[in-house]
Every structure is written in structure tokens, then in C-alpha cells.
Amino acid sequence: MKACLDCLPCLARNAIDLARKSARGDAALEAEIARSGMEILGCAAAEGYLLPPPCYARQLINNALEKSGSAVPDPWAQEKEKSTELALKLMGQMGLSAADPSASLREKGSMSDFERRLRLSIAGNVLDFSIYSDLDIAAAMETMATAFEKPVDGAAVAELKRRMDEATSILWIFDNCGEAVFDRLLMEPYRDKLTLAVRGKPAFNDVTRAELEASGFSPDFAKGGVVSNDDGVPGVVDSTCGEKFRMAFSSADLIVAKGQANFETMNERTDKPIAFLFLAKCPVVCRAIGAEPKTIQVILSR
């Protein structure tokens, strides 16, 4: 999906956040990074928003790294650590584990184990500092506590389970750190079918290889191993991904893509069956899919 005028406030906030993180207290550099970031957004508007929002986000990231000489190679290192710690704390407070994600919620007998795992995995998508810069434990706990009360497309859930059960190979494309902790709940029964896909460069608080172990993923967690997309777009753009990732994408029976940015960059792809799992957050995406904010989305591409 292409960006639009309503994407600018969020992207502008990202540009300012990048300036502050990258300048390390240098006021002149901070101002220059912010100014040139706004120029990038002005050009996006002038050309008519030809790209998905994550592609403009990557331009802002590249701009900040270039202007600062990559003095801060990963501007979101602290947020990644914080969101993972937050997720692990939430897991503990909810009495959850990867082996049995819903032991404390057995009374919800009408809900399948698959749906419980799925709901928690998607609710974990709230751990996104590129959208919610002021996220805290209380707000996250409130969202996670309602994971079993929110409406969900039952037919889509059943179809997703069928596809995951029948697939022989599944490419799982991660989104945010923290969220990945909850992803493991849904992934656990399918480890012998999975290949894990991560971002190739720091992109907001998205998962790269460096954060997998802290998120609970050992090197042998997935039978297919780990593949990087060799890219820094907080999403998936085929033309800028590496060859190994494209091969893994092409050979998989099913793609599971977590988070809004993966949806924004791949929602028009028809070459592979893709399951988009995310919490609807921004107004632009909510409007595009006809959803209320903070609702659980299970969207199957075909």
C-alpha cells in the first residue's frame, strides 16, 4: 500500500526521533538531521507518495546514519532491550510459557489452543516503539489482558490453522522485538516446518539476528534456520531483499508476516499465500482494511 498525506505525522515523528537518537546531544547535527528528514518527506509529498510508508521510513533512517557518520549504529538498541524485557515480564505476570501459553485460561474452553496462541502472538504487536513511543508496562498489560476478549475473524483463524498444519515449509517474517517473545507461543508446534526471517539492518525496534537469542530463539529453534532479508526497510520489498531471502520466500508453502509494516509492503503481492497477523494501530491501515484501532487482524492474501 502506498503512503498518503495522513502518514506524514508519524513519519515526521520518526524523523525527529532519529535526529535526537543519532546526534548524541549535538544540537546543530540534530537540527540538520531533522531538517533533511523533513525534506525527504516533502519530496515524498511532491512526487505523490509512490512508495509504501516503510520505504520512506528507511530513507529517514539512512539519512540519519549518513549525516551522523553512523555514530549510533543502532538507534533503537535500548528500545529493543526494553521491549524484550517488557515482553518477558508480561509473560511472567500472565503465567505463560511457550510450552503452555494458556494454562491460566483453561476456563475458556470454547477457544482452541491454536487460537489462544494466535491471539497472544498478535496482541504482542503492541510492543512497537515506532508507533507508541511512550509505551509502558501498564498500557501493554492492559492490551494483553484484552487479547481473549477482542473479536476475531473465526473463519480466517480456522483457515490459517489449516494452512499451517498442511504446509511443509513456513517462512515466518518477524516484526518487533518484544512481540517476538509472544510469537514463539504460536510458532512452537511448527518448529519442524519453520524458517525464521529477520531484518538485515537495524530498522526501528524490528528483530535482527542480534536479538533472536534474547527473545528466546536458540540457533536450532527452527528446522529451516534463520535467513536475513539483507535489507533495512521495516517491511519486505522484494527488489531490495537479498537472494537468500528471496529463495526462502519463493520455496515456502506459506508466508506468515507479523506486524503492520509487513502488511504495508506486501499486501498487494499475489505470488505467494501470505498470512498477515497484526494489531491494527495506525489510522491509515485501519481505514484501508475497515478496522477499528487495536483490533486483532488475521488477513490471508489468497
LINDA-V601065 format. One record per residue. N is the residue number from 1. SS is DSSP state (helix for helix, strand for strand, loop for the rest). PSI is psi in whole degrees, -180 to 180 (* if undefined). OMEGA is omega in whole degrees, 0 to 359 (999 if undefined). Layout:
BEGIN
n=N ss=SS psi=PSI omega=OMEGA
n=N ss=SS psi=PSI omega=OMEGA
END
This chain:
BEGIN
n=1 ss=loop psi=142 omega=182
n=2 ss=loop psi=154 omega=175
n=3 ss=loop psi=170 omega=178
n=4 ss=loop psi=179 omega=182
n=5 ss=helix psi=-39 omega=183
n=6 ss=helix psi=-11 omega=177
n=7 ss=helix psi=-20 omega=188
n=8 ss=helix psi=-42 omega=180
n=9 ss=helix psi=-43 omega=180
n=10 ss=helix psi=-45 omega=179
n=11 ss=helix psi=-37 omega=178
n=12 ss=helix psi=-40 omega=177
n=13 ss=helix psi=-39 omega=176
n=14 ss=helix psi=-42 omega=181
n=15 ss=helix psi=-42 omega=180
n=16 ss=helix psi=-41 omega=178
n=17 ss=helix psi=-42 omega=177
n=18 ss=helix psi=-41 omega=179
n=19 ss=helix psi=-44 omega=181
n=20 ss=helix psi=-41 omega=182
n=21 ss=helix psi=-38 omega=188
n=22 ss=helix psi=-27 omega=186
n=23 ss=helix psi=-19 omega=178
n=24 ss=loop psi=45 omega=175
n=25 ss=loop psi=-3 omega=178
n=26 ss=loop psi=103 omega=187
n=27 ss=helix psi=-41 omega=181
n=28 ss=helix psi=-42 omega=179
n=29 ss=helix psi=-40 omega=178
n=30 ss=helix psi=-45 omega=180
n=31 ss=helix psi=-39 omega=181
n=32 ss=helix psi=-42 omega=179
n=33 ss=helix psi=-43 omega=179
n=34 ss=helix psi=-44 omega=181
n=35 ss=helix psi=-49 omega=182
n=36 ss=helix psi=-29 omega=175
n=37 ss=helix psi=-42 omega=178
n=38 ss=helix psi=-31 omega=177
n=39 ss=helix psi=-40 omega=177
n=40 ss=helix psi=-43 omega=180
n=41 ss=helix psi=-33 omega=176
n=42 ss=helix psi=-41 omega=177
n=43 ss=helix psi=-39 omega=178
n=44 ss=helix psi=-42 omega=178
n=45 ss=helix psi=-42 omega=182
n=46 ss=helix psi=-34 omega=181
n=47 ss=loop psi=-4 omega=175
n=48 ss=loop psi=26 omega=176
n=49 ss=loop psi=70 omega=184
n=50 ss=loop psi=-15 omega=187
n=51 ss=loop psi=161 omega=173
n=52 ss=loop psi=154 omega=181
n=53 ss=helix psi=-41 omega=181
n=54 ss=helix psi=-27 omega=179
n=55 ss=helix psi=-38 omega=175
n=56 ss=helix psi=-35 omega=176
n=57 ss=helix psi=-41 omega=180
n=58 ss=helix psi=-38 omega=177
n=59 ss=helix psi=-38 omega=178
n=60 ss=helix psi=-41 omega=179
n=61 ss=helix psi=-48 omega=180
n=62 ss=helix psi=-40 omega=179
n=63 ss=helix psi=-46 omega=181
n=64 ss=helix psi=-42 omega=180
n=65 ss=helix psi=-40 omega=181
n=66 ss=helix psi=-47 omega=183
n=67 ss=helix psi=-32 omega=183
n=68 ss=helix psi=-3 omega=184
n=69 ss=loop psi=28 omega=182
n=70 ss=loop psi=36 omega=178
n=71 ss=loop psi=-30 omega=174
n=72 ss=loop psi=92 omega=186
n=73 ss=loop psi=-36 omega=178
n=74 ss=loop psi=95 omega=183
n=75 ss=loop psi=-15 omega=185
n=76 ss=loop psi=17 omega=183
n=77 ss=helix psi=-44 omega=181
n=78 ss=helix psi=-40 omega=179
n=79 ss=helix psi=-38 omega=178
n=80 ss=helix psi=-47 omega=180
n=81 ss=helix psi=-42 omega=181
n=82 ss=helix psi=-44 omega=182
n=83 ss=helix psi=-35 omega=177
n=84 ss=helix psi=-44 omega=177
n=85 ss=helix psi=-41 omega=179
n=86 ss=helix psi=-44 omega=180
n=87 ss=helix psi=-44 omega=179
n=88 ss=helix psi=-37 omega=177
n=89 ss=helix psi=-42 omega=178
n=90 ss=helix psi=-42 omega=178
n=91 ss=helix psi=-46 omega=180
n=92 ss=helix psi=-43 omega=181
n=93 ss=helix psi=-29 omega=180
n=94 ss=loop psi=-2 omega=179
n=95 ss=loop psi=37 omega=185
n=96 ss=loop psi=157 omega=172
n=97 ss=loop psi=161 omega=180
n=98 ss=loop psi=-33 omega=182
n=99 ss=loop psi=-34 omega=183
n=100 ss=loop psi=84 omega=189
n=101 ss=loop psi=-10 omega=187
n=102 ss=loop psi=31 omega=183
n=103 ss=helix psi=-34 omega=182
n=104 ss=helix psi=0 omega=183
n=105 ss=helix psi=30 omega=183
n=106 ss=loop psi=-23 omega=182
n=107 ss=loop psi=-18 omega=177
n=108 ss=loop psi=66 omega=188
n=109 ss=loop psi=-24 omega=182
n=110 ss=loop psi=-9 omega=182
n=111 ss=loop psi=127 omega=181
n=112 ss=loop psi=160 omega=176
n=113 ss=helix psi=-39 omega=179
n=114 ss=helix psi=-46 omega=182
n=115 ss=helix psi=-38 omega=177
n=116 ss=helix psi=-47 omega=180
n=117 ss=helix psi=-42 omega=181
n=118 ss=helix psi=-47 omega=181
n=119 ss=helix psi=-43 omega=180
n=120 ss=helix psi=-38 omega=179
n=121 ss=helix psi=-43 omega=181
n=122 ss=helix psi=-40 omega=178
n=123 ss=helix psi=-30 omega=177
n=124 ss=helix psi=-14 omega=178
n=125 ss=helix psi=-12 omega=177
n=126 ss=helix psi=-18 omega=183
n=127 ss=loop psi=65 omega=187
n=128 ss=loop psi=103 omega=183
n=129 ss=loop psi=-13 omega=176
n=130 ss=loop psi=-20 omega=177
n=131 ss=loop psi=-48 omega=184
n=132 ss=loop psi=84 omega=185
n=133 ss=loop psi=-19 omega=181
n=134 ss=loop psi=22 omega=183
n=135 ss=loop psi=136 omega=177
n=136 ss=loop psi=175 omega=185
n=137 ss=helix psi=-38 omega=182
n=138 ss=helix psi=-46 omega=180
n=139 ss=helix psi=-43 omega=180
n=140 ss=helix psi=-41 omega=180
n=141 ss=helix psi=-38 omega=179
n=142 ss=helix psi=-44 omega=179
n=143 ss=helix psi=-46 omega=181
n=144 ss=helix psi=-35 omega=181
n=145 ss=helix psi=-25 omega=180
n=146 ss=loop psi=7 omega=183
n=147 ss=loop psi=-28 omega=183
n=148 ss=loop psi=1 omega=181
n=149 ss=loop psi=-21 omega=183
n=150 ss=loop psi=145 omega=176
n=151 ss=loop psi=151 omega=178
n=152 ss=loop psi=152 omega=179
n=153 ss=loop psi=100 omega=183
n=154 ss=helix psi=-37 omega=180
n=155 ss=helix psi=-39 omega=179
n=156 ss=helix psi=-38 omega=178
n=157 ss=helix psi=-46 omega=180
n=158 ss=helix psi=-40 omega=180
n=159 ss=helix psi=-38 omega=177
n=160 ss=helix psi=-45 omega=179
n=161 ss=helix psi=-43 omega=179
n=162 ss=helix psi=-44 omega=182
n=163 ss=helix psi=-40 omega=180
n=164 ss=helix psi=-37 omega=178
n=165 ss=helix psi=-39 omega=186
n=166 ss=helix psi=-21 omega=181
n=167 ss=loop psi=147 omega=174
n=168 ss=loop psi=-20 omega=177
n=169 ss=loop psi=130 omega=181
n=170 ss=strand psi=126 omega=174
n=171 ss=strand psi=115 omega=181
n=172 ss=strand psi=115 omega=181
n=173 ss=strand psi=112 omega=182
n=174 ss=loop psi=162 omega=172
n=175 ss=loop psi=-105 omega=188
n=176 ss=strand psi=152 omega=166
n=177 ss=loop psi=154 omega=185
n=178 ss=loop psi=-61 omega=174
n=179 ss=helix psi=-38 omega=182
n=180 ss=helix psi=-30 omega=177
n=181 ss=helix psi=-42 omega=179
n=182 ss=helix psi=-27 omega=176
n=183 ss=helix psi=-37 omega=184
n=184 ss=helix psi=-30 omega=179
n=185 ss=helix psi=-43 omega=180
n=186 ss=helix psi=-31 omega=185
n=187 ss=helix psi=-29 omega=189
n=188 ss=helix psi=-48 omega=182
n=189 ss=helix psi=-10 omega=186
n=190 ss=helix psi=19 omega=186
n=191 ss=helix psi=-34 omega=183
n=192 ss=helix psi=-2 omega=179
n=193 ss=helix psi=-10 omega=193
n=194 ss=strand psi=145 omega=160
n=195 ss=strand psi=133 omega=182
n=196 ss=strand psi=133 omega=180
n=197 ss=strand psi=129 omega=182
n=198 ss=strand psi=165 omega=175
n=199 ss=loop psi=148 omega=181
n=200 ss=loop psi=-18 omega=181
n=201 ss=loop psi=158 omega=177
n=202 ss=loop psi=129 omega=180
n=203 ss=loop psi=98 omega=189
n=204 ss=loop psi=-139 omega=181
n=205 ss=loop psi=33 omega=178
n=206 ss=strand psi=156 omega=183
n=207 ss=loop psi=130 omega=167
n=208 ss=loop psi=180 omega=179
n=209 ss=helix psi=-35 omega=186
n=210 ss=helix psi=-25 omega=184
n=211 ss=helix psi=-1 omega=185
n=212 ss=helix psi=-48 omega=184
n=213 ss=loop psi=-43 omega=179
n=214 ss=loop psi=-25 omega=179
n=215 ss=loop psi=-1 omega=176
n=216 ss=loop psi=14 omega=182
n=217 ss=loop psi=108 omega=177
n=218 ss=loop psi=163 omega=181
n=219 ss=loop psi=-27 omega=182
n=220 ss=loop psi=18 omega=182
n=221 ss=loop psi=-47 omega=183
n=222 ss=loop psi=135 omega=182
n=223 ss=loop psi=-36 omega=182
n=224 ss=loop psi=-1 omega=178
n=225 ss=loop psi=-156 omega=184
n=226 ss=strand psi=138 omega=176
n=227 ss=strand psi=136 omega=176
n=228 ss=strand psi=147 omega=176
n=229 ss=loop psi=1 omega=178
n=230 ss=loop psi=27 omega=186
n=231 ss=loop psi=163 omega=179
n=232 ss=loop psi=6 omega=174
n=233 ss=loop psi=131 omega=176
n=234 ss=loop psi=65 omega=184
n=235 ss=loop psi=-159 omega=179
n=236 ss=loop psi=115 omega=175
n=237 ss=loop psi=113 omega=189
n=238 ss=helix psi=-43 omega=186
n=239 ss=helix psi=-19 omega=181
n=240 ss=helix psi=4 omega=177
n=241 ss=loop psi=156 omega=179
n=242 ss=loop psi=165 omega=184
n=243 ss=helix psi=-40 omega=181
n=244 ss=helix psi=-40 omega=178
n=245 ss=helix psi=-44 omega=181
n=246 ss=helix psi=-37 omega=177
n=247 ss=helix psi=-43 omega=178
n=248 ss=helix psi=-40 omega=179
n=249 ss=helix psi=-47 omega=184
n=250 ss=helix psi=-35 omega=186
n=251 ss=helix psi=-13 omega=182
n=252 ss=loop psi=145 omega=174
n=253 ss=loop psi=-33 omega=185
n=254 ss=strand psi=139 omega=174
n=255 ss=strand psi=127 omega=171
n=256 ss=strand psi=117 omega=186
n=257 ss=strand psi=118 omega=182
n=258 ss=strand psi=141 omega=170
n=259 ss=loop psi=159 omega=183
n=260 ss=helix psi=-40 omega=185
n=261 ss=helix psi=-37 omega=175
n=262 ss=helix psi=-37 omega=176
n=263 ss=helix psi=-45 omega=183
n=264 ss=helix psi=-31 omega=183
n=265 ss=helix psi=-14 omega=184
n=266 ss=helix psi=4 omega=186
n=267 ss=loop psi=-18 omega=181
n=268 ss=loop psi=-1 omega=179
n=269 ss=loop psi=138 omega=180
n=270 ss=loop psi=5 omega=185
n=271 ss=loop psi=-17 omega=181
n=272 ss=loop psi=149 omega=172
n=273 ss=loop psi=123 omega=182
n=274 ss=strand psi=133 omega=174
n=275 ss=strand psi=113 omega=179
n=276 ss=strand psi=121 omega=181
n=277 ss=strand psi=116 omega=181
n=278 ss=strand psi=164 omega=173
n=279 ss=strand psi=118 omega=180
n=280 ss=loop psi=124 omega=186
n=281 ss=loop psi=-58 omega=186
n=282 ss=loop psi=150 omega=182
n=283 ss=helix psi=-34 omega=182
n=284 ss=helix psi=-48 omega=179
n=285 ss=helix psi=-42 omega=179
n=286 ss=helix psi=-43 omega=180
n=287 ss=helix psi=-39 omega=183
n=288 ss=helix psi=-35 omega=183
n=289 ss=helix psi=1 omega=179
n=290 ss=loop psi=46 omega=184
n=291 ss=loop psi=156 omega=173
n=292 ss=loop psi=153 omega=178
n=293 ss=loop psi=146 omega=177
n=294 ss=loop psi=31 omega=175
n=295 ss=loop psi=150 omega=181
n=296 ss=strand psi=126 omega=182
n=297 ss=strand psi=128 omega=172
n=298 ss=strand psi=102 omega=185
n=299 ss=strand psi=122 omega=180
n=300 ss=strand psi=127 omega=188
n=301 ss=loop psi=-31 omega=178
n=302 ss=loop psi=* omega=999
END
